[in-house]
Amino acid sequence: MSAETLTSGLAVYAAHHEASRGRHLSPSEPSTAADPRSAFQRDRDRIIHCGAFRRLKHKTQVFIYHEGDYFRTRLTHSLEVAQITRAICRQLRLDDDLAEAIALAHDLGHTPFGHAGETELDHAMRDVGGFDHNEQTIRILTRLEHCYAEFDGLNLTWETLEGIAKHNGPVTTPRPTIKALDDKINLGLSTYASLEAQVAALSDDIAYLSHDCDDGIRAGLLNPDDMLDLPLAGPVLTELKARYGKLETSRLVHELTRRLISLAVEDLVQESARLLAEANPQSADDARHSGRPLIAFSPAMAAELEELRSFLFASVWRHYKVNRMTSKAKRVMRQLYDLFMNEINILPHDWQEVDGIPLRELSPKDKARHVADYLASMTDRYAMMEHERLFEFGPILR
């Protein structure tokens, strides 16, 4: 594709929808006067309208969904990641539609109860392949979503699937679902993902580090005065106090969050612009084969974010109140998994077979993967209700 045909306004190293390698299962739908969306815009819209995306509304980020209406869920987190991703891509002249699709999809494979649920399910399945939420996202996008009459999954573009599979960097030991997809459409797992996917990955870091400060303070797990010696957060809180005096919590956490995001985004844009100028890629593939990420924080910012992450780990993510909920969540996941593996006849009827094959005829590994698909699809609320129905006495038709 010549420079003259590149998408207007985008850099030469951006992903250009006109040069997409096509869709996973069937040819790309051409844009028309009635529907002028690009291939990447269609991907974004398919993700937003799928069932797995809606279920993120009641999936844990840090706090179980019923802890409070103001705490973030996987859905609000994904929307916030997408917003940060778009803002960065527009400054770097990358395709924000592709980056937004990747950002919106990146958490679709999470189990109920966040990382606690994933950790317990992975442990329960340790002898049959384990569980990984990124692999589960690919399973959802290529197989488990049943939206369309002609195919399973969402039939996304190569670029979106590549970005989701590789957004954390090259994949040296791909899990089975990603390996099978790579065998089919050659994701180039040994290279870096597109610049758009790299932006989405670091936007995820920016979002959860800043927003977990917000949620931690609102939940009463963090005292802002205890954060004054931290990098990034400390200077921001000191400035806010000097300028405004004592702020009510809702104003304080919002001002803290937006300033943390701004500082990280400004640094990321500046450092990435420097790296791109130094590497001088002439195409999206040049960026993929650069041998290093070209979207990055400066070393100083990376160190400060790591210190903030360590503080949040000790003060919020491992707070004893969070640990108590984590402990209950793990028990729910393990008990449901063990029960379904031992008594497949209590699964819902449409989950008692795979492609017409009864579950009892599958290998232990395939049966476990199917049970994991069912568990991972649950929201926090549904998992708790299912646990109550199966482990506590009550009307069976409730």
Secondary structure, DSSP 8 states (H G I E B T S, - for coil): --GGGS-TT--TTS--GGG---BSSS------SS----HHHHHHHHHHTSHHHHHGGGSBSSS-GGG-TTS-BHHHHHHHHHHHHHHHHHHHT--HHHHHHHHHHTTTT--TTHHHHHHHHHHHTTTTT---HHHHHHHIIIII----SS-SS---BHHHHHHHHHTTS--SS--HHHHHHHHHH---TTS---HHHHHHHHHHHHHHHHHHHHHHHHTTS--GGGGTTSTTHHHHHHHHHHHHSS--HHHHHHHHHHHHHHHHHHHHHHHHHHHHHHH--SSHHHHHTSSS-SS---HHHHHHHHHHHHHHIIIIIT-HHHHHHHHHHHHHHHHHHHHHHH-GGGS-GGGSEETTEEGGGS-HHHHHHHHHHHHHH--HHHHHHHHHHHHS-S-TT-
